[in-house]
Amino acid sequence: MLRKNTTPGKLIIVEGIDGSGKSTQIDLLYKWLQAQGRSVYFSEWNSSQLVKSTTKRAKKNKTFTPTTFSLLQATDFADRWENRILPLLKAGVIVLADRYTFTAFGRDVARGVDRVWVRNLYSFAMQPDIALFFRVPLDVAVKRITSARASLKYYEAGMDLKLSESRIESFHLFQERILNEYDQMVDEFGLTVIDGTLTVQAQQRLMREIVRKELEGWEGLPIPDAPPKTLLKYGIYDEKGGANV
């Protein structure tokens, strides 16, 4: 089980299968919070420089096993958690994350990794203050992805699982497994389900209302006129004092 967030900051995350529309929504939320003068930091899945070259090489050579893939993704998350997410939460910043531990709980288990083992792997992380799960019908999500891309990547399509010789069919079956895991996590982790078939505007209104209630009466870290070195260090401001958030 994930630990309760006891820091002064707020952790808000979005989850969903590929093509759920979550990335669009958290980007809009990010800009909305920024416009309100909030101190906000954004983090996304698989973005740590620590393991980037290793991940790229392993994907290119198709040498990942489900367990090694799980461990490397956990390393990526742990690096971002220890050096970015947690320090900023302790400073009172709003941290937005496009994918969180639940992505690992879904994808790794879909690849056959033990469910309890994966959860224990991320036991150092905290339960988000808001965890939004953008749920869309599988066919809708797959159509969004396949119509927007010329081709699907090997691991993205789940080709390592030998589900089908067709990348599109394999992608469909892989995402179906992940969606089933997400559905089980709704009650387990208290995910708030957002209907991903609603208009972008309707989804954003719902999202903002949820966030507005969570932030009611909460001040967090104010944005000062002159950015302190800690905020420069973690990328909230650039060297000229302009907000990067």
N, C-alpha and C positions, 0 to 999 in steps of 0.2 A: 504494500500500500504506500502511496506517496505521502510525504510529510506535509503537514499544514503550513501554509505560508505565514511565518511569524515576523517577516520583515516589514519595514515601513512602506515598501513599494507595492505595486499592483502588477500581477502577472495575468495577462490576457492572451489566450491562444486560440487558434482556429485549426480544425481538422476536417478531413474528408478525403474520399478517394480522388484520384486524378480526374479533373474535369468537373469538380463539384462547384467551382466558382469561389472558393474560400480566399484565394490569393487576391482577387479583385476586391473583395469585401474588406480584408484587413488593410489593404493599401488605402482605401477610402477612409477607414477608421483612423488610420495613422495621420492622414492629412487633416481630418476633422479635429483630432486631439491637439495637433500641432497648432492649428488655427486658434484654439482656445488658450494657447500659451502654456500648455502642459509640457513637462519634461518627459519625452518619450524616446525609447530605444527599440529598434526593430531587429529581430534575429530570424533567420530562416534555416531550414533543415539542410544538413550536409554543406555547411559553408565555412567550416574551420580550415584555416590554412595549414594546421598541424598535420592533417592526414590527406589533404587534397591530392597531392601527387601520388600517394600510395593507392588511393581509391581509383584514380584515373588509370593507373597502370594495371591494376587488378581487373578493372572492367574491360580494358582493351584486350588483355590476354585471356579473359574469361576464366580466371583462376579462383574466383570466390566460391566458397561453400556457404550454405545458409548460416552456419555458426560464425565463420570468419567475417562474413558480411555484417552480421549482427554486432560482433565485437568492434569492428571498425566504425560503424555508425554510432555505437555507444561512446567510443573514444572521441569522435567528432563532437557529440553532444556534451560530453563531460568537459571538454576543453572550453567550449562556449559557455557552459554553465559556470565553471570556476573563474574564468577570466573576464566574462562580460555580464552574463545574466544576473548571477548572484550578487556581485559587487554593486550593480546598479539598483537592484531591488533593495539592498541594504541602505542605499543612498536616498531612497524614496522616489525612484523613477518608475514610470509606467513602462513595463516591458511587454512588447507585442511579439508574438512568435507565430510564424507561418509554419505549422507542424511542431509537435512537441513529442513527449515520450509515447503518446498514443499511436503515433505513426509506426514506431518500432513494435509496439504491442500488436499492431495490425499486420504489418508487412512480414515481420520475422516469423510470427506464428503461421501466417499464410504460406511461408516457405518451409514449415515443418519444425521450427524451433520450439522447444518446450515453453508453454505459456507462462508457467510459474517462474522458470529460469529467467526469461526476458524481463518480467516484472521486477525480480530481485536485482537484475543488472542495473536498473534505473532507480533503485530505492533511495538514492541520495537526493533525488529531485523533489520538488515541492508540487503539491496539488495547486493548479492554477486557481486564481480568484474567479475567473470566468473561462470556461472551456466550451467553445461553440463547435458543434458538429454539423457541417453543411451536408445534408443528405439529399441525394438526387437518385432517381431510378438508374440502374446500372446502364441500360441502353442509352440513356440521355448523356451520361458522363462519357461513355466510350465514343459516342458520335462526336461529341465536342472535341475530344482529343484527336481522334483519327482524321477529322475534317480540317483541323488546324495544323497538322504536321505532315510532312512528306513521308516520314517513316518513323517507326517506334524503335527505340534502342533495345538492345538485347535484354538487359536486366529489368528495364522499365516494363517490357512486355512479359516478363516472367519466363523467358525462354529457358532459363537454367533449370526450371522445374519439369521440363519435358511434357507440358500439358497438351501441346499441339505443335505441329510443324508450321502452322500459320501464326505469324506474329500478332495479327489482329485477334484471332481466336484465343491465343494464349493470353493476351492482354485482358480480354473479356473474362476469362476463367480466373485469372490471377486477381483482378479487381473484385470479382464476385466473392472470392475467399476473404479478401481484406474487408469488404463491406460487411460480411457476416461477423467478423471480429469486432468491427466498430459497433454494430448493433448490440452486441453483448456488453460492450463497455459503457453504453449509455447509462445504465443503472449502476454498474460497478463503480464508475468514477463521477457520476453526476453530470454527464455531458448535456449541454442544452442543445436540442435539435432545432436547426433552422431549415426550413423548406427551400432547398436550392433551386426549385423550379419557379419560385416567385421572381418578379422583376428585380433587377439590380437595386432599384430605388427602394422597393418594399423590404428587401433583405437588409439594406443599410439602415432603414428606419428602425427595424426591429433590433438590430445590433446596437445602434446608438442608444436606444431606450434601455437596453440591458446594462450597457456600460454606464450610462448616466445615473442609474439607480445605485450601481456599485460605487461610484465616485462621489455620491451625495455626502456632503459633510467631510470629505477627505481632501486634504490639501496637497500632500506629497512634496516633492522637491520643487521649490520655485525656480524659475529661470532668472538668474541674476543679470544685471547689466553687463558685468565683466565676468566671463566664464572662468571658474576655478580650474586648476590644472587637472583635477580628477575627471572633470567633464571633457576636457580636451583629450585626455588619455583614452577615454572610452568612446570617443567619436560622437558625443552628443553635440559638440560644437566644433567648428573648424578653427584654424589658427587666427582667422580674422574676426572671430566672435560671432559668425553667422551660424544659425542653428542648422545642424545636419539631420534633425529629427522631424 
